[in-house]
């Protein structure tokens, strides 16, 4: 795969993550000044789920703890995350020198958490997410190393004074 194709593929994935989280954050803002617990109960009822079963019970318990401050915090976090991912996608798509750096740093931040998830509960999903992120971060680090090698090759030799004899 060509570097431009690979970087643009990564840019599409990261941009999609940013857009999805931005939409989710905007959706969260729609919950401000609403009874989230009542909304969760209506959702469980409309989906014909048993409120005593595991996942609906978790949803109902968590929704009872949600207030406007938590919603606003999560919406702000979603906005920051989305902006970072979209800026990263822009940098990778347009082959900006900082694009792979930003992508490697952002992606690398998640690796310890993904390892922790794997240790706590090894699932195929956790493993695939970890391996996918590791592959992307590794590729971006490799691109950074190639760029640095190209830049060094363009510099004059340190042993010469720049004068032709």
N, C-alpha and C positions, 0 to 999 in steps of 0.2 A: 504494500500500500504506500502510495506517495505521502511524504510528510504533510503536504497541504491537505490531502484528502483525510488523513488521520486527524490532523489538528481540527479540521472543520467538522469531522464526525464527533470529536470530543466537544467542540463548541456547541453543536446541536444538542447533545445530551445535557450539558451543563446549562445551556439556555433554557431547555425544556424544564429542567428542575427549577430554575429561577421563576419561570412563568407559572408553573403549578403552585409553587409556594406563595407567589404573589397573589394568585387567585384565592388560595386558601386563606391568606391573611386578610384579604378584602372581605371574604365570607365571614371571618371572625368578627370583623368590625360591625357586621350586620347583627351580631348577637348582643352588642352593647345595649344596656337598658332593657334587656329581655330576660325572662325567667328561663335560663338554660335547662334547669331541671325539668320544667314542664315540657319544654321542647323535646328533651331526651325521652321522657315518658311517652309523649305522643308518637315519636319515631318508633319506639319499641312496640307500641300498641298497633300502629299502622303496618308494621312489618310482620305482625303476628308472631312476635318472638316471646318466649317465656321469660318474664322479668327475673325469675329465680335462677335461670341458667347462667353459666359463667360469664360470657362476654356481655350480654345485656345488663347483668348485675354490675359489672365493672363500669360500664357506660353510665348507668344510673347513679352509682356512688360517686363517680368522678364529676358528673354534671352538677351534683349537689354542692360541690366545693368550688365551683366556678363563680367568680364575681367579675365586675367590670374592670377592676385593676388587673386581674390575671389575663382577661381577654385583651386588654390594651397592651400589656407586656408581650403577649404572644404575637399580636398583630405587628408590633414594632420589630420584634425579633424576625418575623417572617419578611418584613420589608428590608431589613438589613441583609438577611440571607439572600433574598431575591436579587437585590442590587449587586451584591458581591458576585453571584453566579452570572448575572447578565453582563457585568463588566468583564469578568473572566471570559465569557463566551465571545464578546466583542474582540478582546485582545487575541484570542486564539484564531478566530475567523479571519481577522485582518492581519495576522502574523506580526503582531506588535511584539517587540522584544520582551516586554514585561508579561505577556500573556501566559507563556508556559510557567514563569515564576509564580504568578498569582495562582494558577491552576494547581501547581505542585504544592504550594503552601496550604491552600484551602483544602485540597484533597488529602494532604498529609495530616492535617489536623484531625481528621476523622478516623485514621488508621488505629490509634490506640483504643478508641471506643469500640471499633469493630472487632478488634482482638479480644477485648473484654467480653463482648457479646458472644463471641465464639467459645470462649472459656466457660462462660456461664451456661450457655445452651447452644450446642452445636446443631444447627439446622442447615439444610441445603440452601435456603434463602440467605442466611447469615454468611455462609461460606461464599456464595456467588457474589454477594454485595462486596465482601472483603476482597475477593480475588479481582473483581472488576475495578474497584477503586485502586487496588495495588497496581494493576496493569496500567491504568491511566496515569497514576503518579509516576510510576517507573518510566513510562514513555515520555512524559513531560520532562523528567530529570535528564533522560537521555538526549532529548532535543536541546536542553540547556547546555549540556556538555558539548554537543556538536557545535552549537553556536559559539561557545567560548573557544573551541579549537579553531574554528574558522576565523574568529577575530584575532587570535594569536598568530595565525598564519599570515595575516595581512599586515602585521606590525613589522617594522624593520628589525633585523637582528640586533640584539643588545650589544654584541661585540664590535659592531661597526660604528663609525662616527657619521655615517650618512654621506660621506664624500666619496665620489668615484675617483679611482686612481687610474 
